[in-house]
Amino acid sequence: MDKPAIIGGRPRFTEVLPITKPTLPDYESIRGNVEDIMKTGMVTNSKNVRSFEKAASSYMGVKHAVAMNSCTAGMMLVMKSLKLRGEVITPSFTFCATTNAIEWCGMKPVFADIEEGYLCADPNHVNELVTKKTSAILATHVFGNPCDIGALQDIADDRKIRLFFDAAHCFGSEYKGKKIGNFGDAESFSLSPTKLVVAVEGGFLTTNDDEIARLGIMGRDYGHDGSYDCEFAGLNARMEEFNAIIGNETLKRLEKNLQMRTDLVGIYRQGLSKVPGISFQKIRDRSRTTYKDFPLILDEKEFGLSRDQLYESLRMENIISKKYFDPPSHKQRAFRQDIRLPVTDSIAPRIISIPLFSHMPKDDVKKVIETIKNIHENAEDIRKAL
Ligand SMILES: Cc1ncc(COP(=O)(O)O)c(C=O)c1O
């Protein structure tokens, strides 16, 4: 193989390979519904949103799936519905939206560490952080991998606090044979273009609790029930009909897309498992992940290069990777806290997500594997050159 592009070889990809692409339906499959909303003028929060909610709740087996315009709005409205105050325990190793939502609701995020391997909130640390000021745990199912839900629910029950989940990555994930969407007091999903079920932008608040659902429905509509007499300060978080049309079609293809993605991850794992210094996120027993992202965890000494050197080497090959989630929340300017979270602090600078999308050609996956191997084999020259 030619030497890596970062030391003068030709880039392996002539066109940029993105980290991900939405797997969208054919236009023909949505044309009728799009024409209908144009004709009728019913362009937001109408029959397509209702049918998308029905399809989502029936897929997950959950009582309520309340459509939102984002996962962030869903999380904020769960907090409003539960009338939370004070502190919310949440992992620092998550996307900034989790922490943003807590801050926007006027509460203090208290950052928990993550479990080595699984990369989700560590229940032991969460338990240590509970104080009189704690009102809830907001845990993220990271990259689609369910949290240790049983242990977190036990803590919530024992300490009499609420539990809800950032399930942004999880449409299709399962925990002990049950779909994510059914756990804690509520869960919030994202339908943005990097997810498996895509509604352009959008989200679902899911719950089996009628009161949370009632307040979620009201909360997405400014906080009133049609009477213009607000029960509380809500948002405009309604889903548009066009988004629901796309979302409905992508949901129909979810199982197929998830299978394709799982097969691609199988190829990645097989091809990369023997490369020194690369390990993978562990998936919890009796769980199913969506592989919203496929991260590699690097051991710099064994691999020969740091995460940032690999990132740069891939970029020169026209392969886009992402440093999810680095910096973690407790190191970001907006949320900085001078605390030590040993696992988060160790993982964040060593993690890198590589390209994955449901319709990604297998040959591209194989090419990415060969490229990473080639970069590893030339690590010494790359180090010298940088
Ligand atoms: C873990 C996590 N939470 C929340 C969000 C925000 O989702 P949305 O853009 O739908 O608000 C994202 C977005 O990717 C995410 O990765």
The ligand as a Gaussian input file, in Angstrom:
#p B3LYP/6-31G(d) Opt

LIG

0 1
 C      -26.683000      12.804000      23.251000
 C      -27.453000      13.872000      22.530000
 N      -28.407000      14.536000      23.195000
 C      -29.131000      15.501000      22.611000
 C      -28.919000      15.853000      21.297000
 C      -29.710000      16.984000      20.717000
 O      -30.680000      16.539000      19.854000
 P      -31.580000      17.623000      19.080000
 O      -30.688000      18.254000      18.065000
 O      -32.664000      16.825000      18.458000
 O      -32.064000      18.580000      20.099000
 C      -27.947000      15.194000      20.557000
 C      -27.721000      15.562000      19.152000
 O      -27.082000      14.888000      18.397000
 C      -27.173000      14.188000      21.197000
 O      -26.185000      13.577000      20.535000

